[in-house]
Amino acid sequence: MKIGILTFHRALNYGAVLQTYALRKALNNLGVDAEVIDYRCKVIEKSYAPIQFNSKNILKVVVSNMFYYSTRKKMREKFNEFINLKVNLSKEKYFNIKELAKIENTYGLFITGSDQVFNYECTDFDKTYFLDFVKDDYKKNSYAASFGFDSIPNNYVEEYQRLLQGFANISVREESGRNIIKKMFEKDINISLDPVFLLSKEEWISIINPVKRKRKYILMYTIASPNNLIPFAENLAKKIGCELVYLNDRFKKNSTAEYIRFCSPTDFLDLFAGAEYVVTNSFHGTAFSILFQKTFYCEVVPKNGKKNFRVIDLLNMLNLNEQIFNSEGINRITNSCIDYKAVNNILETQKKSALDYLEKLSNSMKNTSIDAKNEKGIING
């Protein structure tokens, strides 16, 4: 039997696609047959569609779509190429929970995650990512699932309890997620590394086609609109005499940096691997900075004012709080190196725990018994 993975694999988002690749590859490295279930979530598909209709300003919609149609179309082609070559997808596509219900016996086990699969806002509370279509609770598991927030709104608590109480094993990605589960079920569960950390630096480099750049550069990569990150990056580039490269597909330029658009997932990796410094407000931008052992600065409170708890928890775990950038520290530019020996020691311990958890899931699939089938509730991961 094989494991079926449900995650945001069709998002036009580097972190989403690369963590999908990493989880499946990590399971394969353990000798487990795993594939990504090609579920086409309507909300996810719509949010990354080439043409968007999310504004009341008609002129703004028309101008935006004229630019973004070409951008998103090229991006989709490059992402699809990576997915088709590197991600082991199910042969069939699925569009709703009724279709998925028919494949329960195809898989010995299901894993939902990583990514923000437990965030109701990302999918308009699509219950598929909570494995609500699976009748046999012993098959329901998560790996490094993220809520994307630190508390569940009161009007959602009861539904979250219903959806999660039947899981055989739950693993989350952040301390905030563990606290949510602990509050709902009075169970303490493990935090697991994001799947990108389950592969070595060498494994990531092996899928890159390096592009040689004439000058050394600082890479800036943002997801949310940055607060004071851009002037900080520009000052840093001037101080150390590097180019500033901004991975950004926005129509309006707000920096003197060289903008790079239409980037494939492997080109994304190459940009991080070759950078002298990284400046980011993205979780996976932070993760790959660490994987490639870069000096980096991370903004955890972007322009929208919402704290990035995913990044905060990661930096807390690795004792890298000094790399947090804020508006008060805009002039704090240092050439000091990060002690990656200490960081890697923590990562290796966490990686072993995560792989042990995945191996436990694999063994539970192989050794499923009648007693296991009747077991209910959350098992400490």
VENCOR-V46381 format. One line per field, one symbol per residue. psi: psi as a letter, one per 30 degrees, with the letter a starting at -180 (. if undefined). A space follows every 10 residues. Layout:
psi = ???
This chain:
psi = llkkkkahfg kikeeeeeee eeeeeeeefg gkjklkkiki keeeeefgke kkigkfjeee eeeeeeefee eeeeeeeeee eeeeefkjll elkkflfeee ffgeffkflk kklbahfgjf feghhjfefg hffkejfffj llkhkkfglf kkkeffeeee eeefffkekk klfleeeeee eeeefhkkll kkkkffffkl eeeeefgkjk kkkelllkkk kkdlkldgee eeeeeeeeef hlljkjjkgk ekkglglkkk lhkleeeeee eeefkelkkl gkefeeefee eghlklkkjf jaeffjkife eeeeeeeghg fffkklefgf gjklgkkkif eeeeeeeeee eeeeeeeeee eeeeeegkle eeefklakkj .
